Amino acid sequence: MAHFKQNRLYVYAFWGALFFERSIWINYLQHQGYSTVQIGFLQTLLTLAMFYL
């Protein structure tokens, strides 16, 4: 069962890397005054939330 979850993670990571809106989101947040560290922390939280659900 753990092997299945790992493969699912790889598939999601592959397709997630193709989404270009993340670069737009990062540029938007930078123009709003967020630092790179803050953006990285927010992206980490969002990614963890996606995997948790």
PQR file of N, CA, C, O and H, with PARSE charges and radii, in Angstrom:
ATOM      1  N   MET A   1       0.822  -1.200   0.000 -0.4000 1.5000
ATOM      2  CA  MET A   1       0.000   0.000   0.000 -0.0000 2.0000
ATOM      3  C   MET A   1       0.860   1.255   0.000  0.5500 1.7000
ATOM      4  O   MET A   1       0.516   2.232  -0.666 -0.5500 1.4000
ATOM      5  N   ALA A   2       1.978   1.251   0.738 -0.4000 1.5000
ATOM      6  CA  ALA A   2       2.855   2.418   0.782 -0.0000 2.0000
ATOM      7  C   ALA A   2       3.462   2.691  -0.587  0.5500 1.7000
ATOM      8  O   ALA A   2       3.686   3.846  -0.949 -0.5500 1.4000
ATOM      9  H   ALA A   2       2.257   0.458   1.279  0.4000 1.0000
ATOM     10  N   HIS A   3       3.726   1.641  -1.343 -0.4000 1.5000
ATOM     11  CA  HIS A   3       4.281   1.798  -2.688 -0.0000 2.0000
ATOM     12  C   HIS A   3       3.287   2.525  -3.597  0.5500 1.7000
ATOM     13  O   HIS A   3       3.681   3.356  -4.415 -0.5500 1.4000
ATOM     14  H   HIS A   3       3.543   0.703  -1.048  0.4000 1.0000
ATOM     15  N   PHE A   4       2.001   2.210  -3.450 -0.4000 1.5000
ATOM     16  CA  PHE A   4       0.957   2.869  -4.237 -0.0000 2.0000
ATOM     17  C   PHE A   4       0.903   4.364  -3.924  0.5500 1.7000
ATOM     18  O   PHE A   4       0.779   5.186  -4.833 -0.5500 1.4000
ATOM     19  H   PHE A   4       1.681   1.536  -2.785  0.4000 1.0000
ATOM     20  N   LYS A   5       0.996   4.717  -2.644 -0.4000 1.5000
ATOM     21  CA  LYS A   5       0.954   6.131  -2.254 -0.0000 2.0000
ATOM     22  C   LYS A   5       2.167   6.882  -2.778  0.5500 1.7000
ATOM     23  O   LYS A   5       2.063   8.045  -3.167 -0.5500 1.4000
ATOM     24  H   LYS A   5       1.097   4.050  -1.906  0.4000 1.0000
ATOM     25  N   GLN A   6       3.321   6.214  -2.787 -0.4000 1.5000
ATOM     26  CA  GLN A   6       4.529   6.854  -3.299 -0.0000 2.0000
ATOM     27  C   GLN A   6       4.401   7.109  -4.801  0.5500 1.7000
ATOM     28  O   GLN A   6       4.785   8.176  -5.278 -0.5500 1.4000
ATOM     29  H   GLN A   6       3.406   5.269  -2.471  0.4000 1.0000
ATOM     30  N   ASN A   7       3.866   6.142  -5.549 -0.4000 1.5000
ATOM     31  CA  ASN A   7       3.668   6.338  -6.981 -0.0000 2.0000
ATOM     32  C   ASN A   7       2.666   7.453  -7.242  0.5500 1.7000
ATOM     33  O   ASN A   7       2.835   8.242  -8.172 -0.5500 1.4000
ATOM     34  H   ASN A   7       3.554   5.275  -5.161  0.4000 1.0000
ATOM     35  N   ARG A   8       1.634   7.517  -6.428 -0.4000 1.5000
ATOM     36  CA  ARG A   8       0.637   8.581  -6.573 -0.0000 2.0000
ATOM     37  C   ARG A   8       1.276   9.948  -6.346  0.5500 1.7000
ATOM     38  O   ARG A   8       0.952  10.916  -7.034 -0.5500 1.4000
ATOM     39  H   ARG A   8       1.497   6.876  -5.673  0.4000 1.0000
ATOM     40  N   LEU A   9       2.179  10.018  -5.382 -0.4000 1.5000
ATOM     41  CA  LEU A   9       2.891  11.261  -5.110 -0.0000 2.0000
ATOM     42  C   LEU A   9       3.739  11.678  -6.311  0.5500 1.7000
ATOM     43  O   LEU A   9       3.760  12.854  -6.673 -0.5500 1.4000
ATOM     44  H   LEU A   9       2.443   9.232  -4.823  0.4000 1.0000
ATOM     45  N   TYR A  10       4.435  10.728  -6.930 -0.4000 1.5000
ATOM     46  CA  TYR A  10       5.252  11.031  -8.107 -0.0000 2.0000
ATOM     47  C   TYR A  10       4.403  11.533  -9.269  0.5500 1.7000
ATOM     48  O   TYR A  10       4.789  12.472  -9.964 -0.5500 1.4000
ATOM     49  H   TYR A  10       4.417   9.772  -6.637  0.4000 1.0000
ATOM     50  N   VAL A  11       3.263  10.916  -9.476 -0.4000 1.5000
ATOM     51  CA  VAL A  11       2.376  11.342 -10.568 -0.0000 2.0000
ATOM     52  C   VAL A  11       1.875  12.756 -10.309  0.5500 1.7000
ATOM     53  O   VAL A  11       1.859  13.588 -11.216 -0.5500 1.4000
ATOM     54  H   VAL A  11       2.950  10.153  -8.911  0.4000 1.0000
ATOM     55  N   TYR A  12       1.463  13.030  -9.064 -0.4000 1.5000
ATOM     56  CA  TYR A  12       0.983  14.368  -8.734 -0.0000 2.0000
ATOM     57  C   TYR A  12       2.092  15.401  -8.880  0.5500 1.7000
ATOM     58  O   TYR A  12       1.861  16.498  -9.388 -0.5500 1.4000
ATOM     59  H   TYR A  12       1.476  12.354  -8.328  0.4000 1.0000
ATOM     60  N   ALA A  13       3.285  15.054  -8.439 -0.4000 1.5000
ATOM     61  CA  ALA A  13       4.408  15.993  -8.539 -0.0000 2.0000
ATOM     62  C   ALA A  13       4.732  16.295  -9.996  0.5500 1.7000
ATOM     63  O   ALA A  13       5.051  17.432 -10.342 -0.5500 1.4000
ATOM     64  H   ALA A  13       3.473  14.163  -8.026  0.4000 1.0000
ATOM     65  N   PHE A  14       4.651  15.283 -10.846 -0.4000 1.5000
ATOM     66  CA  PHE A  14       4.917  15.498 -12.274 -0.0000 2.0000
ATOM     67  C   PHE A  14       3.912  16.475 -12.868  0.5500 1.7000
ATOM     68  O   PHE A  14       4.305  17.435 -13.530 -0.5500 1.4000
ATOM     69  H   PHE A  14       4.392  14.358 -10.565  0.4000 1.0000
ATOM     70  N   TRP A  15       2.629  16.247 -12.646 -0.4000 1.5000
ATOM     71  CA  TRP A  15       1.615  17.123 -13.203 -0.0000 2.0000
ATOM     72  C   TRP A  15       1.624  18.492 -12.542  0.5500 1.7000
ATOM     73  O   TRP A  15       1.344  19.498 -13.195 -0.5500 1.4000
ATOM     74  H   TRP A  15       2.309  15.466 -12.109  0.4000 1.0000
ATOM     75  N   GLY A  16       1.944  18.540 -11.253 -0.4000 1.5000
ATOM     76  CA  GLY A  16       2.011  19.815 -10.540 -0.0000 2.0000
ATOM     77  C   GLY A  16       3.116  20.708 -11.069  0.5500 1.7000
ATOM     78  O   GLY A  16       2.994  21.933 -11.054 -0.5500 1.4000
ATOM     79  H   GLY A  16       2.172  17.723 -10.723  0.4000 1.0000
ATOM     80  N   ALA A  17       4.204  20.092 -11.539 -0.4000 1.5000
ATOM     81  CA  ALA A  17       5.320  20.869 -12.072 -0.0000 2.0000
ATOM     82  C   ALA A  17       4.962  21.528 -13.392  0.5500 1.7000
ATOM     83  O   ALA A  17       5.624  22.483 -13.798 -0.5500 1.4000
ATOM     84  H   ALA A  17       4.303  19.097 -11.551  0.4000 1.0000
ATOM     85  N   LEU A  18       3.941  21.048 -14.065 -0.4000 1.5000
ATOM     86  CA  LEU A  18       3.548  21.606 -15.355 -0.0000 2.0000
ATOM     87  C   LEU A  18       2.644  22.830 -15.237  0.5500 1.7000
ATOM     88  O   LEU A  18       2.445  23.549 -16.215 -0.5500 1.4000
ATOM     89  H   LEU A  18       3.403  20.272 -13.736  0.4000 1.0000
ATOM     90  N   PHE A  19       2.106  23.067 -14.062 -0.4000 1.5000
ATOM     91  CA  PHE A  19       1.192  24.189 -13.886 -0.0000 2.0000
ATOM     92  C   PHE A  19       1.979  25.494 -13.782  0.5500 1.7000
ATOM     93  O   PHE A  19       2.833  25.645 -12.909 -0.5500 1.4000
ATOM     94  H   PHE A  19       2.268  22.482 -13.268  0.4000 1.0000
ATOM     95  N   PHE A  20       1.688  26.413 -14.662 -0.4000 1.5000
ATOM     96  CA  PHE A  20       2.437  27.663 -14.741 -0.0000 2.0000
ATOM     97  C   PHE A  20       1.866  28.755 -13.852  0.5500 1.7000
ATOM     98  O   PHE A  20       2.504  29.792 -13.671 -0.5500 1.4000
ATOM     99  H   PHE A  20       0.994  26.289 -15.371  0.4000 1.0000
ATOM    100  N   GLU A  21       0.686  28.547 -13.297 -0.4000 1.5000
ATOM    101  CA  GLU A  21       0.078  29.619 -12.499 -0.0000 2.0000
ATOM    102  C   GLU A  21       0.838  29.871 -11.209  0.5500 1.7000
ATOM    103  O   GLU A  21       0.680  30.922 -10.589 -0.5500 1.4000
ATOM    104  H   GLU A  21       0.168  27.704 -13.445  0.4000 1.0000
ATOM    105  N   ARG A  22       1.662  28.915 -10.802 -0.4000 1.5000
ATOM    106  CA  ARG A  22       2.457  29.137  -9.590 -0.0000 2.0000
ATOM    107  C   ARG A  22       3.439  30.288  -9.789  0.5500 1.7000
ATOM    108  O   ARG A  22       3.666  31.075  -8.870 -0.5500 1.4000
ATOM    109  H   ARG A  22       1.791  28.061 -11.306  0.4000 1.0000
ATOM    110  N   SER A  23       4.015  30.387 -10.964 -0.4000 1.5000
ATOM    111  CA  SER A  23       4.941  31.497 -11.214 -0.0000 2.0000
ATOM    112  C   SER A  23       4.189  32.824 -11.232  0.5500 1.7000
ATOM    113  O   SER A  23       4.713  33.839 -10.775 -0.5500 1.4000
ATOM    114  H   SER A  23       3.830  29.746 -11.710  0.4000 1.0000
ATOM    115  N   ILE A  24       2.986  32.822 -11.747 -0.4000 1.5000
ATOM    116  CA  ILE A  24       2.165  34.039 -11.738 -0.0000 2.0000
ATOM    117  C   ILE A  24       1.805  34.401 -10.297  0.5500 1.7000
ATOM    118  O   ILE A  24       1.856  35.569  -9.910 -0.5500 1.4000
ATOM    119  H   ILE A  24       2.560  31.996 -12.119  0.4000 1.0000
ATOM    120  N   TRP A  25       1.442  33.390  -9.509 -0.4000 1.5000
ATOM    121  CA  TRP A  25       1.097  33.607  -8.099 -0.0000 2.0000
ATOM    122  C   TRP A  25       2.271  34.195  -7.327  0.5500 1.7000
ATOM    123  O   TRP A  25       2.094  35.109  -6.521 -0.5500 1.4000
ATOM    124  H   TRP A  25       1.400  32.441  -9.823  0.4000 1.0000
ATOM    125  N   ILE A  26       3.466  33.673  -7.572 -0.4000 1.5000
ATOM    126  CA  ILE A  26       4.658  34.162  -6.883 -0.0000 2.0000
ATOM    127  C   ILE A  26       4.943  35.611  -7.274  0.5500 1.7000
ATOM    128  O   ILE A  26       5.258  36.435  -6.415 -0.5500 1.4000
ATOM    129  H   ILE A  26       3.610  32.931  -8.226  0.4000 1.0000
ATOM    130  N   ASN A  27       4.834  35.923  -8.555 -0.4000 1.5000
ATOM    131  CA  ASN A  27       5.041  37.310  -8.995 -0.0000 2.0000
ATOM    132  C   ASN A  27       4.007  38.252  -8.384  0.5500 1.7000
ATOM    133  O   ASN A  27       4.336  39.368  -7.982 -0.5500 1.4000
ATOM    134  H   ASN A  27       4.578  35.254  -9.253  0.4000 1.0000
ATOM    135  N   TYR A  28       2.764  37.799  -8.316 -0.4000 1.5000
ATOM    136  CA  TYR A  28       1.711  38.617  -7.715 -0.0000 2.0000
ATOM    137  C   TYR A  28       2.032  38.909  -6.245  0.5500 1.7000
ATOM    138  O   TYR A  28       1.925  40.049  -5.792 -0.5500 1.4000
ATOM    139  H   TYR A  28       2.497  36.892  -8.642  0.4000 1.0000
ATOM    140  N   LEU A  29       2.427  37.863  -5.506 -0.4000 1.5000
ATOM    141  CA  LEU A  29       2.729  38.064  -4.085 -0.0000 2.0000
ATOM    142  C   LEU A  29       3.937  38.967  -3.891  0.5500 1.7000
ATOM    143  O   LEU A  29       3.969  39.758  -2.949 -0.5500 1.4000
ATOM    144  H   LEU A  29       2.514  36.937  -5.873  0.4000 1.0000
ATOM    145  N   GLN A  30       4.937  38.863  -4.771 -0.4000 1.5000
ATOM    146  CA  GLN A  30       6.095  39.747  -4.662 -0.0000 2.0000
ATOM    147  C   GLN A  30       5.699  41.197  -4.893  0.5500 1.7000
ATOM    148  O   GLN A  30       6.203  42.092  -4.216 -0.5500 1.4000
ATOM    149  H   GLN A  30       4.912  38.221  -5.537  0.4000 1.0000
ATOM    150  N   HIS A  31       4.808  41.434  -5.834 -0.4000 1.5000
ATOM    151  CA  HIS A  31       4.355  42.803  -6.086 -0.0000 2.0000
ATOM    152  C   HIS A  31       3.471  43.330  -4.961  0.5500 1.7000
ATOM    153  O   HIS A  31       3.313  44.541  -4.806 -0.5500 1.4000
ATOM    154  H   HIS A  31       4.398  40.706  -6.384  0.4000 1.0000
ATOM    155  N   GLN A  32       2.893  42.416  -4.173 -0.4000 1.5000
ATOM    156  CA  GLN A  32       2.098  42.827  -3.021 -0.0000 2.0000
ATOM    157  C   GLN A  32       2.968  43.112  -1.795  0.5500 1.7000
ATOM    158  O   GLN A  32       2.468  43.569  -0.767 -0.5500 1.4000
ATOM    159  H   GLN A  32       3.021  41.432  -4.298  0.4000 1.0000
ATOM    160  N   GLY A  33       4.280  42.839  -1.906 -0.4000 1.5000
ATOM    161  CA  GLY A  33       5.189  43.175  -0.826 -0.0000 2.0000
ATOM    162  C   GLY A  33       5.637  42.014   0.042  0.5500 1.7000
ATOM    163  O   GLY A  33       6.312  42.229   1.050 -0.5500 1.4000
ATOM    164  H   GLY A  33       4.687  42.468  -2.741  0.4000 1.0000
ATOM    165  N   TYR A  34       5.282  40.795  -0.319 -0.4000 1.5000
ATOM    166  CA  TYR A  34       5.717  39.633   0.456 -0.0000 2.0000
ATOM    167  C   TYR A  34       7.164  39.307   0.129  0.5500 1.7000
ATOM    168  O   TYR A  34       7.600  39.463  -1.012 -0.5500 1.4000
ATOM    169  H   TYR A  34       4.734  40.621  -1.137  0.4000 1.0000
ATOM    170  N   SER A  35       7.910  38.852   1.135 -0.4000 1.5000
ATOM    171  CA  SER A  35       9.297  38.472   0.914 -0.0000 2.0000
ATOM    172  C   SER A  35       9.347  37.050   0.344  0.5500 1.7000
ATOM    173  O   SER A  35       8.353  36.324   0.353 -0.5500 1.4000
ATOM    174  H   SER A  35       7.556  38.726   2.061  0.4000 1.0000
ATOM    175  N   THR A  36      10.514  36.679  -0.144 -0.4000 1.5000
ATOM    176  CA  THR A  36      10.691  35.345  -0.717 -0.0000 2.0000
ATOM    177  C   THR A  36      10.491  34.269   0.344  0.5500 1.7000
ATOM    178  O   THR A  36       9.943  33.206   0.054 -0.5500 1.4000
ATOM    179  H   THR A  36      11.321  37.269  -0.152  0.4000 1.0000
ATOM    180  N   VAL A  37      10.929  34.537   1.562 -0.4000 1.5000
ATOM    181  CA  VAL A  37      10.758  33.586   2.658 -0.0000 2.0000
ATOM    182  C   VAL A  37       9.278  33.407   2.989  0.5500 1.7000
ATOM    183  O   VAL A  37       8.822  32.286   3.214 -0.5500 1.4000
ATOM    184  H   VAL A  37      11.374  35.401   1.797  0.4000 1.0000
ATOM    185  N   GLN A  38       8.540  34.492   3.019 -0.4000 1.5000
ATOM    186  CA  GLN A  38       7.108  34.414   3.299 -0.0000 2.0000
ATOM    187  C   GLN A  38       6.376  33.646   2.199  0.5500 1.7000
ATOM    188  O   GLN A  38       5.492  32.838   2.486 -0.5500 1.4000
ATOM    189  H   GLN A  38       8.911  35.403   2.837  0.4000 1.0000
ATOM    190  N   ILE A  39       6.736  33.893   0.964 -0.4000 1.5000
ATOM    191  CA  ILE A  39       6.112  33.188  -0.158 -0.0000 2.0000
ATOM    192  C   ILE A  39       6.438  31.698  -0.085  0.5500 1.7000
ATOM    193  O   ILE A  39       5.569  30.855  -0.312 -0.5500 1.4000
ATOM    194  H   ILE A  39       7.454  34.549   0.731  0.4000 1.0000
ATOM    195  N   GLY A  40       7.686  31.379   0.230 -0.4000 1.5000
ATOM    196  CA  GLY A  40       8.073  29.980   0.363 -0.0000 2.0000
ATOM    197  C   GLY A  40       7.308  29.280   1.470  0.5500 1.7000
ATOM    198  O   GLY A  40       6.879  28.138   1.306 -0.5500 1.4000
ATOM    199  H   GLY A  40       8.392  32.063   0.415  0.4000 1.0000
ATOM    200  N   PHE A  41       7.134  29.956   2.593 -0.4000 1.5000
ATOM    201  CA  PHE A  41       6.370  29.387   3.698 -0.0000 2.0000
ATOM    202  C   PHE A  41       4.918  29.171   3.304  0.5500 1.7000
ATOM    203  O   PHE A  41       4.341  28.130   3.619 -0.5500 1.4000
ATOM    204  H   PHE A  41       7.482  30.884   2.726  0.4000 1.0000
ATOM    205  N   LEU A  42       4.321  30.136   2.623 -0.4000 1.5000
ATOM    206  CA  LEU A  42       2.945  30.006   2.173 -0.0000 2.0000
ATOM    207  C   LEU A  42       2.801  28.848   1.182  0.5500 1.7000
ATOM    208  O   LEU A  42       1.851  28.071   1.275 -0.5500 1.4000
ATOM    209  H   LEU A  42       4.790  30.982   2.367  0.4000 1.0000
ATOM    210  N   GLN A  43       3.728  28.729   0.245 -0.4000 1.5000
ATOM    211  CA  GLN A  43       3.688  27.632  -0.722 -0.0000 2.0000
ATOM    212  C   GLN A  43       3.834  26.283  -0.026  0.5500 1.7000
ATOM    213  O   GLN A  43       3.203  25.303  -0.423 -0.5500 1.4000
ATOM    214  H   GLN A  43       4.500  29.360   0.169  0.4000 1.0000
ATOM    215  N   THR A  44       4.662  26.234   1.007 -0.4000 1.5000
ATOM    216  CA  THR A  44       4.820  24.995   1.764 -0.0000 2.0000
ATOM    217  C   THR A  44       3.504  24.613   2.436  0.5500 1.7000
ATOM    218  O   THR A  44       3.099  23.451   2.397 -0.5500 1.4000
ATOM    219  H   THR A  44       5.175  27.030   1.329  0.4000 1.0000
ATOM    220  N   LEU A  45       2.848  25.573   3.041 -0.4000 1.5000
ATOM    221  CA  LEU A  45       1.564  25.308   3.684 -0.0000 2.0000
ATOM    222  C   LEU A  45       0.515  24.848   2.676  0.5500 1.7000
ATOM    223  O   LEU A  45      -0.247  23.920   2.945 -0.5500 1.4000
ATOM    224  H   LEU A  45       3.177  26.517   3.072  0.4000 1.0000
ATOM    225  N   LEU A  46       0.479  25.494   1.528 -0.4000 1.5000
ATOM    226  CA  LEU A  46      -0.494  25.105   0.505 -0.0000 2.0000
ATOM    227  C   LEU A  46      -0.225  23.706  -0.018  0.5500 1.7000
ATOM    228  O   LEU A  46      -1.161  22.936  -0.233 -0.5500 1.4000
ATOM    229  H   LEU A  46       1.098  26.249   1.309  0.4000 1.0000
ATOM    230  N   THR A  47       1.034  23.369  -0.226 -0.4000 1.5000
ATOM    231  CA  THR A  47       1.382  22.039  -0.715 -0.0000 2.0000
ATOM    232  C   THR A  47       1.039  20.974   0.322  0.5500 1.7000
ATOM    233  O   THR A  47       0.494  19.925  -0.023 -0.5500 1.4000
ATOM    234  H   THR A  47       1.794  23.995  -0.052  0.4000 1.0000
ATOM    235  N   LEU A  48       1.354  21.234   1.585 -0.4000 1.5000
ATOM    236  CA  LEU A  48       1.001  20.289   2.636 -0.0000 2.0000
ATOM    237  C   LEU A  48      -0.523  20.108   2.736  0.5500 1.7000
ATOM    238  O   LEU A  48      -1.004  18.996   2.951 -0.5500 1.4000
ATOM    239  H   LEU A  48       1.797  22.086   1.865  0.4000 1.0000
ATOM    240  N   ALA A  49      -1.256  21.174   2.583 -0.4000 1.5000
ATOM    241  CA  ALA A  49      -2.715  21.084   2.626 -0.0000 2.0000
ATOM    242  C   ALA A  49      -3.244  20.248   1.476  0.5500 1.7000
ATOM    243  O   ALA A  49      -4.197  19.489   1.654 -0.5500 1.4000
ATOM    244  H   ALA A  49      -0.865  22.078   2.407  0.4000 1.0000
ATOM    245  N   MET A  50      -2.644  20.371   0.298 -0.4000 1.5000
ATOM    246  CA  MET A  50      -3.100  19.557  -0.836 -0.0000 2.0000
ATOM    247  C   MET A  50      -2.830  18.082  -0.607  0.5500 1.7000
ATOM    248  O   MET A  50      -3.648  17.242  -0.980 -0.5500 1.4000
ATOM    249  H   MET A  50      -1.870  20.988   0.153  0.4000 1.0000
ATOM    250  N   PHE A  51      -1.705  17.753  -0.005 -0.4000 1.5000
ATOM    251  CA  PHE A  51      -1.381  16.350   0.232 -0.0000 2.0000
ATOM    252  C   PHE A  51      -2.169  15.782   1.405  0.5500 1.7000
ATOM    253  O   PHE A  51      -2.436  14.582   1.453 -0.5500 1.4000
ATOM    254  H   PHE A  51      -1.040  18.436   0.298  0.4000 1.0000
ATOM    255  N   TYR A  52      -2.533  16.623   2.333 -0.4000 1.5000
ATOM    256  CA  TYR A  52      -3.291  16.174   3.486 -0.0000 2.0000
ATOM    257  C   TYR A  52      -4.721  15.802   3.082  0.5500 1.7000
ATOM    258  O   TYR A  52      -5.290  14.839   3.596 -0.5500 1.4000
ATOM    259  H   TYR A  52      -2.316  17.599   2.294  0.4000 1.0000
ATOM    260  N   LEU A  53      -5.283  16.567   2.168 -0.4000 1.5000
ATOM    261  CA  LEU A  53      -6.652  16.318   1.744 -0.0000 2.0000
ATOM    262  C   LEU A  53      -6.630  15.175   0.789  0.5500 1.7000
ATOM    263  O   LEU A  53      -7.678  14.771   0.285 -0.5500 1.4000
ATOM    264  H   LEU A  53      -4.820  17.349   1.751  0.4000 1.0000
TER
END
